[in-house]
């Protein structure tokens, strides 16, 4: 009996180390890792940056606020790429809000990769930043983002991200899940990147690159001909970019300064499940493509990333793994006086590890702790979503939206004025991602809409 107990205990130790070593290491790394400092005389400034915003123009208010935040950071140029049918309307929104650095480009068919390439060919600055149309930058964001390029080995990078919490004391379940997802992802990215420079994916929500790395026929061909088992990929663009940068010998750096946190929105309804499936499929596909075609992931340089990103991805679904650990503890302590306490200790540890990455959010919003039980339950459900995603990798659609429906004219002539008013009026209610501050029209000159495609007047002073 003692031999069997010892065998089960040894198996439990091995499995626990394999599962939780990354968690323990990430806790210490997240606590002690320091942000990249902003120099008094930086190598790159905002005037060296072109921002590319590929947009489906799904929400005029989000796009308006996104452009307001980006414009406030004073990049050299902003290139917005949308469907040809909606170029005029986006141009009007930009002109009415005095976004004088913005150029609007169009594509016949909405395809994020082709939108990005169309704009990239127009870039003449040293740095290019890709930003989704639903991200909101804090003040001086580019100063903190560009600090990563003080290291000459860095070819790309990004910053911390956060899902915008819906207003009100108590948020809904879906909003909490979105917040939880991004908090955990940012925690993991900072930890692995700090230890050995690795990262699973440099998020496309906002990411910066040395233009010289991407503005080449080689990259254009690679980016536009990315496939998974014969299926062309429109999604997974950030996976492809991450792979390309690493495979060409450059480093990727994450700026962890809390003043550089961008905010974004995710589906706060059942469509969030579709987003989860898309992300899970992209995760599996991206990792398998790297493991099949690249060497850097198993090099001595990325030893920690090899373990965390590529080996630990197979520890799913979590319900089965945690159940196995619990079974091993029960078996190893069978017939001993410590079985009850060992079981309780393991359960407490599991609950702790499933919430430790949410501690920063709970410190900001302690009322959200009421969702902890539901969050743990969904984490187990998510494990089975991961398995389903693994079995459906040939599904390369966006999942949560129809691109075809967004390629038509957003508004007829008689609807343009109300739409523009809505974009400007509601856009002023959006909060800048800095506590205690609101981005308002004081950044720009107020305007009056006179006609659908007519004149505009600027208020004096």
VEXTIKE-233275 format. One record per residue (C-alpha): z, y, x. Coordinates in Angstrom, 2 decimals, padded with zeros to 5 digits. Example, Ala and Ser with C-alpha at 12.3 -4.5 7.8 and 13.67 -1.06 7.14 Angstrom:
BEGIN
TISE         Z         Y         X
TISE    007.80   -004.50    012.30
TISE    007.14   -001.06    013.67
//
This chain:
BEGIN
TISE         Z         Y         X
TISE    000.00    000.00    000.00
TISE    000.89    002.38    002.83
TISE   -002.45    001.68    004.53
TISE   -004.34    002.56    001.35
TISE   -002.25    005.70    000.89
TISE   -003.01    006.77    004.45
TISE   -006.74    006.11    003.99
TISE   -006.87    008.17    000.81
TISE   -004.84    010.93    002.43
TISE   -007.25    011.02    005.38
TISE   -010.23    011.27    003.01
TISE   -008.47    014.07    001.16
TISE   -007.88    015.98    004.42
TISE   -011.54    015.64    005.43
TISE   -012.87    016.71    002.03
TISE   -010.40    019.59    001.77
TISE   -011.39    020.92    005.18
TISE   -015.07    020.64    004.32
TISE   -014.55    022.42    001.02
TISE   -011.94    025.05    001.81
TISE   -012.35    025.92    005.48
TISE   -014.98    028.50    004.51
TISE   -012.64    030.01    001.90
TISE   -009.74    030.40    004.32
TISE   -012.00    031.86    007.02
TISE   -013.58    034.28    004.55
TISE   -010.17    035.61    003.48
TISE   -009.26    036.62    007.03
TISE   -012.76    037.91    007.76
TISE   -012.89    040.03    004.61
TISE   -009.50    041.55    005.41
TISE   -010.07    042.33    009.09
TISE   -013.81    043.09    009.24
TISE   -014.49    046.77    009.91
TISE   -017.41    048.89    008.59
TISE   -020.16    050.25    010.80
TISE   -019.23    053.83    011.80
TISE   -021.47    056.78    010.96
TISE   -022.30    058.69    014.13
TISE   -022.26    062.48    014.38
TISE   -025.81    062.33    015.74
TISE   -027.31    059.19    014.16
TISE   -030.50    057.54    015.32
TISE   -031.93    057.66    011.80
TISE   -031.32    060.13    008.99
TISE   -032.48    060.39    005.37
TISE   -035.69    062.14    006.46
TISE   -036.69    058.87    008.19
TISE   -036.51    056.94    004.89
TISE   -038.99    056.11    002.16
TISE   -037.48    054.49   -000.92
TISE   -039.63    052.09   -002.96
TISE   -038.62    051.45   -006.57
TISE   -040.65    048.70   -008.28
TISE   -039.92    049.02   -011.98
TISE   -040.83    047.29   -015.22
TISE   -039.72    050.50   -017.00
TISE   -037.59    048.44   -019.35
TISE   -035.00    051.20   -019.74
TISE   -035.91    054.86   -019.38
TISE   -032.26    055.93   -019.13
TISE   -031.46    053.53   -016.30
TISE   -034.57    054.54   -014.39
TISE   -033.73    058.23   -014.86
TISE   -030.22    057.80   -013.54
TISE   -031.41    055.55   -010.71
TISE   -033.88    058.21   -009.55
TISE   -031.23    060.92   -009.91
TISE   -028.88    059.04   -007.56
TISE   -031.63    058.28   -005.05
TISE   -032.95    061.85   -005.09
TISE   -029.45    063.20   -004.47
TISE   -029.45    061.30   -001.16
TISE   -032.54    063.28   -000.03
TISE   -034.90    060.61    001.36
TISE   -038.24    061.78    002.71
TISE   -040.12    060.17   -000.17
TISE   -039.61    057.99   -003.25
TISE   -042.42    055.70   -004.39
TISE   -042.08    054.37   -007.95
TISE   -044.43    051.52   -008.85
TISE   -044.90    050.56   -012.49
TISE   -047.57    049.28   -014.87
TISE   -050.70    051.45   -014.98
TISE   -050.20    051.94   -018.71
TISE   -046.91    053.78   -018.12
TISE   -047.75    055.89   -015.06
TISE   -048.12    059.08   -017.10
TISE   -044.80    058.67   -018.88
TISE   -042.87    057.95   -015.67
TISE   -044.55    060.95   -014.04
TISE   -043.39    063.15   -016.90
TISE   -039.81    061.98   -016.59
TISE   -039.91    062.69   -012.86
TISE   -041.46    066.14   -013.29
TISE   -039.10    067.16   -016.08
TISE   -036.11    066.27   -013.93
TISE   -037.58    068.01   -010.87
TISE   -037.81    064.85   -008.79
TISE   -040.21    066.53   -006.40
TISE   -040.07    063.77   -003.79
TISE   -041.32    061.12   -006.22
TISE   -044.81    059.65   -006.32
TISE   -045.71    057.21   -009.09
TISE   -048.09    054.34   -008.36
TISE   -049.45    051.72   -010.74
TISE   -050.51    048.09   -010.90
TISE   -052.50    046.38   -013.62
TISE   -050.14    043.41   -013.86
TISE   -046.40    043.67   -013.29
TISE   -045.61    041.60   -010.23
TISE   -042.71    042.77   -008.11
TISE   -044.21    041.54   -004.86
TISE   -047.53    043.28   -005.44
TISE   -045.72    046.41   -006.55
TISE   -043.71    046.42   -003.32
TISE   -046.78    045.83   -001.14
TISE   -048.79    048.55   -002.90
TISE   -046.07    051.07   -002.07
TISE   -045.35    049.68    001.40
TISE   -048.91    050.44    002.46
TISE   -048.20    054.13    001.73
TISE   -045.04    054.31    003.86
TISE   -045.14    056.48    006.98
TISE   -041.42    056.71    007.77
TISE   -039.50    054.55    010.24
TISE   -037.25    053.02    007.58
TISE   -038.22    051.63    004.18
TISE   -035.61    050.97    001.50
TISE   -036.36    048.77   -001.50
TISE   -034.27    049.59   -004.57
TISE   -034.29    048.05   -008.04
TISE   -034.58    050.39   -011.02
TISE   -031.07    049.55   -012.25
TISE   -029.05    050.46   -009.15
TISE   -026.99    053.59   -008.72
TISE   -026.19    055.02   -005.31
TISE   -023.08    057.01   -004.37
TISE   -023.28    060.35   -002.57
TISE   -024.29    060.16    001.10
TISE   -025.31    056.54    000.59
TISE   -028.14    056.65    003.12
TISE   -025.78    057.91    005.85
TISE   -023.71    054.73    005.60
TISE   -026.69    052.42    005.10
TISE   -028.56    053.77    008.13
TISE   -025.51    053.29    010.36
TISE   -026.41    049.58    010.63
TISE   -029.53    050.47    012.63
TISE   -027.48    051.88    015.50
TISE   -027.59    048.30    016.77
TISE   -031.15    047.94    018.17
TISE   -031.16    044.23    017.27
TISE   -030.84    045.01    013.56
TISE   -034.09    044.86    011.65
TISE   -032.72    044.94    008.11
TISE   -029.54    045.26    006.14
TISE   -027.73    046.30    003.01
TISE   -024.36    047.31    001.66
TISE   -021.70    046.16   -000.77
TISE   -022.62    045.92   -004.46
TISE   -020.75    045.98   -007.72
TISE   -021.65    045.35   -011.34
TISE   -020.97    048.39   -013.49
TISE   -018.00    047.77   -015.74
TISE   -018.69    048.67   -019.35
TISE   -016.59    051.59   -020.63
TISE   -013.44    050.82   -022.56
TISE   -010.11    049.23   -021.86
TISE   -011.32    045.68   -022.47
TISE   -014.78    044.45   -021.53
TISE   -016.68    041.55   -023.04
TISE   -016.92    038.07   -021.53
TISE   -020.49    038.47   -020.26
TISE   -019.77    041.73   -018.47
TISE   -016.83    040.05   -016.74
TISE   -019.02    037.14   -015.65
TISE   -021.55    039.53   -014.12
TISE   -018.80    041.41   -012.30
TISE   -017.32    038.13   -011.08
TISE   -020.68    036.85   -009.83
TISE   -021.42    039.88   -007.68
TISE   -017.86    040.27   -006.37
TISE   -017.96    036.68   -005.09
TISE   -021.43    037.01   -003.66
TISE   -020.59    040.20   -001.76
TISE   -017.40    038.58   -000.42
TISE   -019.37    035.57    000.86
TISE   -022.12    037.71    002.38
TISE   -019.71    039.97    004.26
TISE   -017.78    036.97    005.58
TISE   -020.74    034.96    006.91
TISE   -022.50    038.05    008.23
TISE   -019.39    039.20    010.07
TISE   -018.79    035.82    011.71
TISE   -022.23    034.97    013.08
TISE   -024.73    037.41    011.54
TISE   -026.03    034.97    008.96
TISE   -026.61    035.65    005.29
TISE   -028.01    033.53    002.50
TISE   -030.03    036.36    000.97
TISE   -030.28    040.06    001.70
TISE   -030.11    041.26   -001.90
TISE   -033.19    043.05   -003.16
TISE   -031.12    045.37   -005.35
TISE   -031.04    047.71   -002.36
TISE   -032.07    046.71    001.14
TISE   -033.33    048.60    004.19
TISE   -035.89    047.48    006.78
TISE   -037.53    048.81    009.89
TISE   -040.99    049.66    008.59
TISE   -042.64    048.27    011.71
TISE   -041.41    044.76    010.83
TISE   -043.01    044.71    007.39
TISE   -046.06    046.93    007.59
TISE   -048.47    044.35    008.96
TISE   -051.21    042.08    007.66
TISE   -049.10    039.09    008.69
TISE   -046.25    040.11    006.41
TISE   -048.55    041.10    003.55
TISE   -050.18    037.66    003.62
TISE   -046.85    035.85    003.92
TISE   -045.27    037.83    001.10
TISE   -048.15    037.53   -001.34
TISE   -048.80    033.84   -000.67
TISE   -045.27    032.50   -000.95
TISE   -045.28    029.20   -002.86
TISE   -042.94    026.47   -003.96
TISE   -044.65    023.08   -004.13
TISE   -047.93    024.71   -005.13
TISE   -046.38    027.18   -007.58
TISE   -046.83    030.86   -006.58
TISE   -043.59    032.80   -006.44
TISE   -043.22    036.21   -008.06
TISE   -039.45    035.81   -008.03
TISE   -037.45    035.07   -004.83
TISE   -038.87    038.13   -003.07
TISE   -035.57    038.89   -001.33
TISE   -035.37    035.30   -000.10
TISE   -038.82    035.65    001.46
TISE   -037.90    038.96    003.12
TISE   -034.67    037.51    004.53
TISE   -036.51    034.50    005.92
TISE   -039.22    036.67    007.47
TISE   -036.77    038.98    009.27
TISE   -034.73    036.12    010.73
TISE   -037.78    034.08    011.73
TISE   -039.11    037.04    013.74
TISE   -035.95    037.30    015.82
TISE   -034.26    040.25    014.13
TISE   -030.67    040.50    012.95
TISE   -029.51    041.43    009.45
TISE   -026.39    043.56    009.08
TISE   -024.19    044.29    006.05
TISE   -022.43    047.65    005.86
TISE   -019.03    046.98    004.33
TISE   -017.83    050.58    004.07
TISE   -016.29    051.06    000.58
TISE   -018.03    054.45    000.38
TISE   -021.38    052.68    000.44
TISE   -020.85    050.50   -002.65
TISE   -023.80    050.65   -005.03
TISE   -023.48    049.83   -008.71
TISE   -025.88    047.89   -010.89
TISE   -026.14    046.43   -014.36
TISE   -026.60    042.82   -015.44
TISE   -027.16    041.28   -018.84
TISE   -023.91    041.56   -020.80
TISE   -024.99    039.07   -023.46
TISE   -026.04    035.40   -023.55
TISE   -029.20    036.30   -021.58
TISE   -026.88    036.21   -018.58
TISE   -027.31    032.41   -018.62
TISE   -031.04    032.85   -017.98
TISE   -030.24    035.13   -015.06
TISE   -027.87    032.53   -013.64
TISE   -030.57    029.87   -013.83
TISE   -033.09    032.14   -012.10
TISE   -030.63    032.94   -009.31
TISE   -029.70    029.27   -008.91
TISE   -033.34    028.19   -008.69
TISE   -034.03    030.93   -006.14
TISE   -031.01    029.80   -004.13
TISE   -032.14    026.16   -003.97
TISE   -035.80    027.02   -003.33
TISE   -035.01    029.61   -000.66
TISE   -032.65    027.32    001.22
TISE   -034.97    024.33    001.04
TISE   -037.91    026.38    002.31
TISE   -035.82    027.59    005.27
TISE   -034.54    024.08    006.03
TISE   -038.06    022.65    005.87
TISE   -040.02    025.33    007.72
TISE   -037.64    027.29    009.96
TISE   -035.41    026.53    012.94
TISE   -033.04    029.49    013.03
TISE   -030.74    028.12    010.32
TISE   -029.60    025.22    012.53
TISE   -029.43    027.15    015.81
TISE   -026.18    027.65    017.70
TISE   -026.37    031.35    016.81
TISE   -025.93    030.65    013.09
TISE   -023.41    027.80    013.36
TISE   -021.17    029.20    010.64
TISE   -024.04    030.00    008.29
TISE   -025.37    026.47    008.74
TISE   -022.08    025.11    007.43
TISE   -021.41    027.65    004.66
TISE   -024.94    028.27    003.36
TISE   -026.84    025.04    003.93
TISE   -024.26    022.23    004.04
TISE   -021.78    023.50    001.47
TISE   -024.54    024.14   -001.08
TISE   -024.36    020.45   -001.97
TISE   -020.71    020.69   -003.05
TISE   -021.66    020.95   -006.69
TISE   -020.78    020.60   -009.49
TISE   -017.31    021.89   -008.68
TISE   -015.74    019.94   -011.54
TISE   -016.61    016.63   -009.88
TISE   -015.55    017.79   -006.40
TISE   -012.21    019.17   -007.60
TISE   -011.70    016.06   -009.73
TISE   -012.31    013.85   -006.70
TISE   -009.81    015.87   -004.63
TISE   -007.25    015.57   -007.39
TISE   -007.86    011.82   -007.63
TISE   -007.42    011.40   -003.87
TISE   -004.10    013.25   -003.98
TISE   -002.85    011.10   -006.84
TISE   -003.93    007.96   -005.00
TISE   -002.52    009.05   -001.64
TISE    000.89    009.88   -003.13
TISE    001.06    006.94   -005.53
TISE    004.53    005.42   -005.52
TISE    006.08    008.33   -003.61
TISE    008.53    010.99   -004.76
TISE    006.14    013.85   -003.86
TISE    003.28    012.94   -006.19
TISE    004.19    015.49   -008.85
TISE    004.69    018.34   -006.40
TISE    001.53    017.49   -004.45
TISE   -000.49    017.51   -007.67
TISE    000.96    020.85   -008.81
TISE    000.37    022.37   -005.37
TISE   -003.29    021.29   -005.40
TISE   -003.87    022.69   -008.90
TISE   -002.26    026.02   -007.90
TISE   -004.43    026.11   -004.76
TISE   -007.60    025.46   -006.77
TISE   -006.75    028.25   -009.21
TISE   -006.01    030.59   -006.30
TISE   -009.26    029.86   -004.49
TISE   -011.25    030.46   -007.67
TISE   -009.75    033.93   -008.06
TISE   -009.03    035.20   -004.54
TISE   -012.44    036.86   -004.28
TISE   -011.72    038.75   -007.49
TISE   -008.49    040.30   -006.21
TISE   -010.17    043.64   -005.26
TISE   -011.55    043.91   -008.79
TISE   -008.26    042.95   -010.43
TISE   -006.50    045.62   -008.36
TISE   -008.89    048.19   -009.84
TISE   -008.85    046.73   -013.35
TISE   -005.75    044.57   -013.91
TISE   -006.51    044.27   -017.63
TISE   -009.49    042.05   -016.77
TISE   -007.09    039.31   -015.64
TISE   -007.03    038.11   -019.25
TISE   -010.47    036.61   -018.55
TISE   -009.21    034.41   -015.68
TISE   -009.03    031.17   -017.75
TISE   -012.50    031.77   -019.20
TISE   -013.85    032.61   -015.73
TISE   -012.52    029.34   -014.30
TISE   -014.03    027.40   -017.20
TISE   -017.42    029.06   -016.66
TISE   -017.26    028.30   -012.93
TISE   -017.19    024.60   -013.81
TISE   -019.99    025.02   -016.34
TISE   -021.96    026.91   -013.70
TISE   -021.86    023.84   -011.47
TISE   -023.86    021.92   -014.05
TISE   -026.22    024.89   -014.43
TISE   -026.81    024.53   -010.69
TISE   -027.76    020.89   -011.15
TISE   -030.11    021.78   -014.00
TISE   -031.67    024.49   -011.84
TISE   -032.15    021.95   -009.04
TISE   -034.08    019.71   -011.43
TISE   -036.29    022.57   -012.67
TISE   -037.29    024.32   -009.45
TISE   -040.92    024.57   -010.52
TISE   -039.87    027.09   -013.18
TISE   -040.63    030.37   -011.40
TISE   -040.45    032.79   -014.36
TISE   -038.01    035.69   -014.56
TISE   -036.18    034.10   -017.47
TISE   -034.40    037.12   -018.93
TISE   -037.44    039.28   -019.68
TISE   -041.15    039.04   -020.49
TISE   -043.28    040.96   -017.99
TISE   -046.32    040.83   -020.26
TISE   -044.46    042.71   -022.97
TISE   -043.61    045.46   -020.48
TISE   -047.20    046.02   -019.31
TISE   -048.24    047.86   -022.48
TISE   -047.87    051.57   -023.12
TISE   -044.16    052.34   -023.42
TISE   -044.68    055.05   -026.05
TISE   -047.46    056.61   -028.11
TISE   -048.04    060.36   -027.94
TISE   -045.83    061.19   -030.92
TISE   -042.98    059.13   -029.43
TISE   -043.02    060.69   -025.97
TISE   -040.85    063.74   -026.67
TISE   -037.99    061.77   -028.33
TISE   -038.18    059.20   -025.53
TISE   -037.94    061.85   -022.83
TISE   -035.07    063.58   -024.56
TISE   -033.30    060.24   -024.84
TISE   -033.86    059.53   -021.16
TISE   -032.41    062.88   -020.10
TISE   -029.57    063.15   -022.62
TISE   -028.27    059.60   -022.22
TISE   -028.96    059.63   -018.50
TISE   -026.39    062.36   -017.97
TISE   -023.70    060.05   -019.36
TISE   -024.16    057.51   -016.59
TISE   -021.46    057.61   -013.95
TISE   -022.07    057.97   -010.27
TISE   -020.54    055.02   -008.36
TISE   -017.74    057.18   -006.95
TISE   -014.43    057.26   -008.78
TISE   -013.65    060.50   -010.55
TISE   -017.15    061.94   -010.33
TISE   -020.10    062.19   -012.67
TISE   -023.66    062.84   -011.65
TISE   -024.84    065.63   -013.86
TISE   -027.70    068.07   -014.13
TISE   -026.09    070.36   -011.58
TISE   -028.10    068.45   -008.99
TISE   -031.33    069.68   -010.54
TISE   -032.77    072.54   -012.53
TISE   -032.39    072.12   -016.31
TISE   -035.65    071.99   -018.24
TISE   -036.92    072.33   -021.79
TISE   -039.49    069.93   -023.27
TISE   -042.22    071.86   -025.08
TISE   -044.77    069.17   -025.94
TISE   -045.70    065.60   -025.26
TISE   -048.08    066.43   -022.44
TISE   -047.69    070.18   -022.31
TISE   -045.70    072.73   -020.38
TISE   -042.11    072.74   -019.27
TISE   -039.86    075.69   -018.59
TISE   -037.15    075.90   -015.97
TISE   -033.99    077.82   -016.71
TISE   -033.31    080.68   -014.32
TISE   -030.57    080.62   -011.73
//
